[in-house]
Amino acid sequence: FFAKFGWLAGIPLAICSILGVTFIVERAIAFATNRPNIGTEELVASVTDSLRNENIMEAVSICEEAGGSLANVLKAGLLKYSQAQIEERDISKEEIQESIQEAGLLEIPQLESNLVWLTTIAVVAPLCGLLGTVTGMISAFTSIALEGTGDPQELAGGISMALLTTAAGLVIAIPCLVFYNVYDSIVNKQVLDIETVSAEVINQLIASKS
């Protein structure tokens, strides 16, 4: 099917379609495996209860069992606080925030990984389709200029095939754009949860220290 578009548009469109499906599936698997074993509210409630009971290691254990980006970020802050307790030294709010931010710098890029490819494909695929249409139309009208109108049905078939490349580009781009927006909203929600819950846990740790 792509071979009928010609190498100039057919090969790029075929590559875009393969990459688009690959990254859509890859991100779906990544988000599914990164999903925590318990809900955000349940995780926050469990960690908060442990902190109220001054049981830091229980809170760390809860984060390890929960899994996911949010739990990993919280665990980093809890371990930093626990280390300060073991060393019998005071720890500032800024130190806990720094450890959480460092963990966030590792987790957030993993959430956003490969999303840029979906937006790139959503932009490039229609352009490749349009390029195929333009080159096909140029070829069709060049034939008219050199040989006359010829068979109208053959001319219409050539123009129709040229227009199909634009349609193919749109068929590839639309799902990529839709899934990008879906995945981007998931990432934004997780980042917001990380920021909100981290601030709550930090305040809880500082309150328990005082």
Buried (B, 14 or more C-beta within 10 A) or exposed (E): EBEEBBEBBBBBBBBBBEBBBEBBEEBEEBBEEBEBEBEBEEBBEBBBEBBEEEEBEBBBBBBEEBBBBBBBBBBBBBBBBBBBBEEEEEBEEEBBBBBBBEBBEEBBEEBBBBBEBBBBBBEBBBBBBBBBBBBBBEEBEEBEEEEEEEEEEEBEEBBEBBBBBBEBBBBBBEBBBEBBEBBBEBBEEBBEBBBEBBEBBBEBBBEEBE
